[in-house]
């Protein structure tokens, strides 16, 4: 009798679990997601000559590109600008997720250009945030 009851409980549990995950599996199987990509590009160029941006593909809420502060000024790394950029990125992440988008994947990339003597004089930090939302 106990083995029969155990099988029954396991069977019911399995059945309930399969129904709980069915909508997500169906949506994923059909590929019925729309995607949004936010890319942050922070340039590393001495003297504040770099250009840092946030770009959206496709355009998000009328924004295709937004300007961020340069990481460096004439005196070196500008921590105020770093903080300002972090606040902007977090604000966008909060707004996008509040709009129903799920952060699906994040890809960090860096590119440095070697100067004379093997020293890195400039480059970029690029981060891609891929969001998805069920259609």
MOCORVEN-V248227 format. One record per residue. N is the residue number from 1. RES is the residue in one small letter. OMEGA is omega in whole degrees, 0 to 359 (NA if undefined). Layout:
n=[N & N]
res=[RES & RES]
omega=[OMEGA & OMEGA]
This chain:
n=[1 & 2 & 3 & 4 & 5 & 6 & 7 & 8 & 9 & 10 & 11 & 12 & 13 & 14 & 15 & 16 & 17 & 18 & 19 & 20 & 21 & 22 & 23 & 24 & 25 & 26 & 27 & 28 & 29 & 30 & 31 & 32 & 33 & 34 & 35 & 36 & 37 & 38 & 39 & 40 & 41 & 42 & 43 & 44 & 45 & 46 & 47 & 48 & 49 & 50 & 51 & 52 & 53 & 54 & 55 & 56 & 57 & 58 & 59 & 60 & 61 & 62 & 63 & 64 & 65 & 66 & 67 & 68 & 69 & 70 & 71 & 72 & 73 & 74 & 75 & 76 & 77 & 78 & 79 & 80 & 81 & 82 & 83 & 84 & 85 & 86 & 87 & 88 & 89 & 90 & 91 & 92 & 93 & 94 & 95 & 96 & 97 & 98 & 99 & 100 & 101 & 102 & 103 & 104 & 105 & 106 & 107 & 108 & 109 & 110 & 111 & 112 & 113 & 114 & 115 & 116 & 117 & 118 & 119 & 120 & 121 & 122 & 123 & 124 & 125 & 126 & 127 & 128 & 129 & 130 & 131 & 132 & 133 & 134 & 135]
res=[x & x & x & x & x & x & x & x & x & x & x & x & x & x & x & x & x & x & x & x & x & x & x & x & x & x & x & x & x & x & x & x & x & x & x & x & x & x & x & x & x & x & x & x & x & x & x & x & x & x & x & x & x & x & x & x & x & x & x & x & x & x & x & x & x & x & x & x & x & x & x & x & x & x & x & x & x & x & x & x & x & x & x & x & x & x & x & x & x & x & x & x & x & x & x & x & x & x & x & x & x & x & x & x & x & x & x & x & x & x & x & x & x & x & x & x & x & x & x & x & x & x & x & x & x & x & x & x & x & x & x & x & x & x & x]
omega=[180 & 180 & 179 & 179 & 179 & 178 & 180 & 179 & 178 & 179 & 178 & 178 & 179 & 180 & 178 & 179 & 181 & 177 & 181 & 183 & 183 & 181 & 180 & 180 & 179 & 180 & 180 & 181 & 181 & 182 & 185 & 176 & 166 & 185 & 176 & 178 & 173 & 181 & 174 & 179 & 179 & 184 & 179 & 179 & 181 & 175 & 178 & 183 & 183 & 176 & 180 & 187 & 166 & 180 & 179 & 176 & 352 & 179 & 181 & 180 & 178 & 181 & 175 & 183 & 179 & 182 & 172 & 178 & 175 & 182 & 183 & 171 & 181 & 182 & 180 & 182 & 182 & 184 & 175 & 178 & 177 & 180 & 179 & 178 & 179 & 178 & 179 & 181 & 180 & 178 & 178 & 179 & 178 & 181 & 182 & 180 & 176 & 179 & 175 & 179 & 177 & 175 & 188 & 183 & 176 & 181 & 176 & 179 & 174 & 177 & 177 & 177 & 182 & 176 & 179 & 179 & 178 & 179 & 177 & 182 & 181 & 180 & 179 & 166 & 181 & 177 & 178 & 177 & 180 & 179 & 174 & 179 & 178 & 180 & NA]
